[in-house]
């Protein structure tokens, strides 16, 4: 699992995502990892793991990362998971203790959709309801900021300072969605979550991009088709940067780039980046025929 780096403004992302094969995206700044893929030594330092669901291409690396952190005497990782998979996942991890004859330490935390989970300084994250075929959720990273209220923004600086001395209430606290990670989901994740539509950075799954795998098939398996993103493009107007993840391995890198440019409105295409590994090559047609489900 060879990881790739992408950058946007102050953020660096490291990870890989290929539908049905592996998906994980890390944010070094927060030592936070969305999903684990199949595990990588490069991800052992990440002490917060946010699982979106339990499918193996997203979660099979969890036991490995936990074990490696214990062997290196690192603190137990905090592992946030959909509430529905908390118990079976805990049982699986304990079985690995028996197999390894070594009890690795971890903190498994079932997600509460009403809770805020602290990160550094003025940042926190929370879970968002997603729409997959198994128990799942996405995540949003939020920054708490102090901002001048809208009705005072037209005033010159000296007047603002004068008013502020007399009335400190001209400053308000806002919670700004900095980044959203969808995990596997149908398009409703965008349509039904206003906070997703307002995020500065959105990592959104886009499993299918062709007529051979139509929208109906994408929806049946709990995924998003590129045609749906184009159809509902107005929901993306406030997003600064769109990273598309989880493309089926049936598509080559060239095919993905060409199809995005052809299908998406130009304004949306310009702020869209497919999150692809450098090693992704042309997919032989014979291999496509083997990819029955993805």
C-alpha positions in Angstrom: 0.0 0.0 0.0 2.1 2.9 -1.3 0.8 6.2 0.1 0.6 9.4 -1.9 0.8 13.0 -0.6 -1.6 15.8 -1.6 -1.6 19.4 -0.3 -4.2 22.2 -0.1 -3.4 25.5 1.6 -2.1 24.7 5.2 -3.0 21.0 5.0 -1.1 18.0 3.9 -2.8 14.7 3.3 -1.2 11.3 3.0 -3.1 8.2 1.9 -4.5 6.0 -0.8 -8.0 5.2 -2.0 -9.1 2.6 -4.6 -12.6 1.2 -4.4 -12.8 -2.3 -2.9 -9.0 -2.4 -2.5 -8.0 0.0 0.2 -8.9 3.5 1.5 -7.2 5.6 4.1 -6.4 9.3 4.3 -4.3 10.8 7.1 -3.8 14.4 8.3 -0.3 14.7 9.8 -1.2 18.0 11.4 -3.7 16.3 13.7 -2.1 12.8 13.7 -5.6 11.8 12.6 -6.4 8.9 10.2 -9.7 8.4 8.3 -10.0 4.6 7.9 -6.9 2.4 7.9 -7.0 0.6 4.5 -5.0 -2.6 4.8 -2.4 -0.9 7.1 1.0 0.7 6.5 4.1 1.3 8.7 3.9 4.9 7.6 0.6 5.3 9.6 1.7 4.0 12.9 2.3 7.4 14.4 -1.4 8.4 13.9 -3.1 8.3 17.4 -6.6 9.1 16.3 -8.3 6.6 13.9 -11.8 7.5 12.6 -13.4 4.5 11.0 -16.3 5.2 8.6 -17.5 1.6 8.5 -16.3 -1.9 8.8 -15.7 -3.1 5.2 -12.2 -4.6 5.0 -10.9 -2.2 2.3 -11.4 0.5 4.9 -10.8 -1.2 8.2 -8.7 -4.4 7.8 -5.5 -2.5 8.8 -6.8 -1.6 12.2 -5.5 -4.6 14.2 -2.1 -4.2 12.5 -1.8 -0.5 13.5 -2.9 -1.1 17.0 -0.4 -4.0 17.4 2.5 -2.0 16.0 1.8 0.9 18.3 1.8 -1.4 21.3 5.1 -3.0 20.2 6.7 0.4 19.9 5.4 1.4 23.4 3.3 4.2 21.9 0.1 5.3 23.7 -3.0 3.4 22.9 -4.8 4.9 19.8 -8.2 6.4 20.1 -10.4 4.5 17.6 -13.8 6.0 16.8 -16.3 3.7 15.1 -20.0 3.5 14.2 -21.9 2.4 17.3 -23.3 -0.6 15.5 -19.9 -2.2 14.9 -18.4 -1.4 18.3 -19.0 -4.8 19.9 -18.1 -7.1 17.0 -15.0 -5.0 16.3 -13.9 -5.2 19.9 -14.4 -9.0 19.8 -12.3 -9.3 16.7 -9.5 -7.2 18.2 -9.5 -9.4 21.3 -9.3 -12.5 19.1 -6.2 -11.1 17.6 -4.7 -10.8 21.1 -5.2 -14.5 21.4 -3.7 -15.2 18.0 -0.6 -13.0 18.7 -0.4 -14.0 22.4 0.1 -10.3 23.1 -2.5 -7.9 24.4 -2.3 -4.6 22.5 -3.8 -1.6 24.0 -6.4 0.6 22.3 -9.4 2.9 23.2 -12.4 1.9 21.1 -15.0 4.6 21.1 -18.6 4.2 19.7 -19.6 7.4 17.9 -22.2 9.7 19.4 -23.7 11.9 16.7 -24.3 14.7 19.2 -20.8 14.8 20.6 -17.9 17.0 19.7 -14.4 15.4 20.0 -11.5 17.8 20.7 -8.5 18.1 18.5 -5.8 20.8 18.9 -6.5 24.4 19.8 -9.8 25.5 18.4 -10.5 22.4 16.3 -12.8 19.5 17.0 -14.5 16.7 15.0 -17.9 15.2 14.9 -19.7 12.4 13.1 -22.2 12.8 10.2 -24.8 10.4 9.1 -23.8 8.7 5.8 -25.8 6.4 3.5 -24.0 3.1 2.8 -25.4 -0.4 2.8 -23.9 -1.2 6.2 -23.7 0.9 9.4 -21.5 4.0 8.5 -20.8 7.6 9.1 -18.7 10.4 7.7 -16.7 13.0 9.7 -16.3 16.8 9.8 -13.4 18.7 11.3 -14.6 22.1 12.6 -12.7 25.2 13.6 -14.0 27.6 16.2 -13.4 31.2 15.2 -14.1 34.7 16.4 -15.5 36.9 13.7 -16.9 40.4 13.3 -20.7 40.3 13.0 -21.9 41.0 9.5 -23.7 44.3 10.2 -20.3 45.9 11.2 -18.1 44.6 8.4 -18.7 47.7 6.2 -17.2 50.0 8.8 -13.6 51.3 8.8 -11.2 49.9 11.3 -11.1 52.9 13.7 -14.9 52.9 14.0 -14.9 49.1 14.7 -12.3 49.6 17.4 -14.3 52.4 19.0 -17.5 50.4 19.0 -15.7 47.3 20.3 -14.6 49.2 23.4 -18.2 50.1 24.1 -19.8 46.9 22.9 -17.8 43.7 22.8 -20.8 41.8 21.4 -19.9 42.9 17.9 -17.7 39.8 17.8 -19.4 36.4 17.4 -18.2 32.8 17.7 -18.6 30.7 14.6 -18.1 27.0 14.0 -16.6 26.6 10.5 -16.5 23.3 8.7 -12.9 23.0 7.5 -12.9 19.4 6.2 -15.4 16.6 5.6 -14.6 13.0 4.9 -17.5 11.0 3.5 -16.3 7.4 3.6 -18.6 5.1 1.4 -22.0 6.7 0.9 -24.7 7.5 -1.5 -25.1 11.1 -2.8 -27.6 11.9 0.0 -24.5 12.5 2.3 -24.1 15.8 0.4 -27.8 16.6 -0.3 -29.0 16.1 3.3 -26.0 17.6 5.2 -25.8 21.4 4.9 -22.5 21.3 6.8 -21.0 19.1 4.0 -22.1 21.7 1.4 -20.4 24.5 3.4 -17.1 22.7 4.0 -13.9 24.2 2.7 -12.4 20.8 1.8 -14.5 17.8 0.9 -13.2 14.2 0.5 -16.1 12.5 -1.3 -16.3 9.0 -2.7 -16.9 8.6 -6.4 -16.8 4.9 -7.2 -18.2 4.8 -10.7 -17.7 7.2 -13.7 -19.0 5.3 -16.7 -22.2 4.1 -18.4 -21.2 0.4 -17.9 -21.7 1.0 -14.2 -24.8 3.2 -14.1 -26.2 5.3 -11.3 -28.6 2.5 -10.3 -25.8 0.1 -9.7 -23.9 2.7 -7.6 -26.9 3.3 -5.5 -27.6 -0.4 -5.0 -24.1 -0.8 -3.5 -24.3 2.4 -1.5 -22.0 4.5 -3.6 -21.9 7.7 -5.7 -21.6 7.9 -9.5 -19.8 10.9 -11.1 -23.0 11.6 -13.0 -24.8 12.4 -9.7 -22.1 14.9 -8.7 -22.6 16.6 -12.1 -26.4 16.4 -11.7 -26.3 18.1 -8.2 -23.4 20.4 -8.9 -25.1 23.4 -7.3 -24.7 21.7 -3.9 -20.9 22.0 -4.4 -20.8 25.8 -5.1 -19.5 26.8 -1.7 -16.9 24.1 -1.4 -13.4 25.4 -2.0 -11.7 22.1 -2.8 -13.2 18.7 -3.8 -11.0 15.6 -3.5 -12.7 12.6 -5.1 -11.8 9.2 -3.6 -12.7 5.5 -4.0 -12.6 5.2 -7.8 -13.2 1.6 -8.9 -9.9 -0.1 -10.0 -11.5 -0.8 -13.4 -10.6 2.8 -14.3 -7.2 4.0 -15.4 -5.7 7.3 -14.2 -6.0 8.7 -17.7 -9.7 7.6 -18.0 -10.5 9.3 -14.6 -8.9 12.6 -15.6 -10.5 12.7 -19.0 -14.0 11.7 -17.7 -13.9 14.3 -14.9 -13.1 17.0 -17.4 -15.8 15.9 -19.8 -18.6 15.3 -17.2 -18.2 18.0 -14.6 -19.1 21.7 -15.1 -15.9 23.7 -15.8 -16.2 25.7 -12.6 -16.5 22.5 -10.5 -13.8 20.6 -12.5 -11.3 23.4 -11.7 -11.6 22.8 -8.0 -11.7 19.0 -8.1 -8.7 16.7 -7.6 -8.9 12.9 -7.9 -7.1 11.4 -5.0 -5.0 8.9 -7.0 -1.9 6.9 -6.2 1.2 7.6 -8.3 1.4 3.8 -9.0 -2.1 3.6 -10.5 -1.7 2.3 -14.1 -3.8 1.5 -17.1 -6.3 -1.3 -16.2 -6.1 -4.2 -18.7 -9.5 -5.0 -20.1 -9.2 -8.7 -19.0 -8.9 -7.4 -15.4 -12.0 -5.3 -15.8 -14.0 -8.5 -16.5 -12.9 -9.9 -13.2 -14.1 -6.9 -11.2 -17.7 -8.2 -10.9 -18.9 -5.9 -8.1 -16.5 -3.0 -8.2 
